[in-house]
Amino acid sequence: MPKSCPAGTFCGRCDQPIRPGEPFEARDILSPSSAGTTVYLHKNLCVKTPFQAAPQLRS
């Protein structure tokens, strides 16, 4: 596991920056059809960013 994140790294859960010296964990995301990627997450549980997949219809 790397000791520090690359500069400009954002948490894959909350979309907030991971600051130098802040505890984090790196997780590999494997892909059968491409090279895959590494996601960085805050070590302490952070709040997942809410998202809206489609606009909500108003009544």
N, C-alpha and C positions, 0 to 999 in steps of 0.2 A: 504494500500500500504506500502511495506517495506521502511524503511528509508535508508538502504544501501544494496548494492548488495552483494551476496556471493563472497568471494575472487576468483579471476580467472574468473570472468564473462565477456563474450564477447557480444557485441551488435549483435542482430539478424538481423540487416539490413546491417551494414558495416563490420562486423567481426573484429572490433577493440575493444581493451579492454575498459571496463568502469572503470575509475580510482576512487579511494576513494574520496568522496565529489563531484563527478561529477553528475549533475542532470540526472535522468533516469526515465523511466516508465516501469512498469511490466505489461505484458499482458498474460492472461491465454489462452492457446490453448486447447480447449475441444476436446475429441475424444470419439465417441460412442463405440469403441471397445477396448479401453485401458484407462489408468489413465490420459492421457493428460499431459501437461507440462506448464511451465511458461517461457516466453521469455522476455528478458530485452532489451530495446531500449534506445539509447541516447535521452534525452528530446529535445535537439535542433536537427533539421533535419540533418541527415548525408547522405552521398552519398551511395547509394546501391551498393554493390560489383557486378561488371559484372561477368557473368559466361557463359561458353560455354557448352551446353548440348552434342554436338557432334562435331567432327572435321569438319572443313570446307574443301570442296574439292577444290583443285587448278585446274585451267583451263590450 
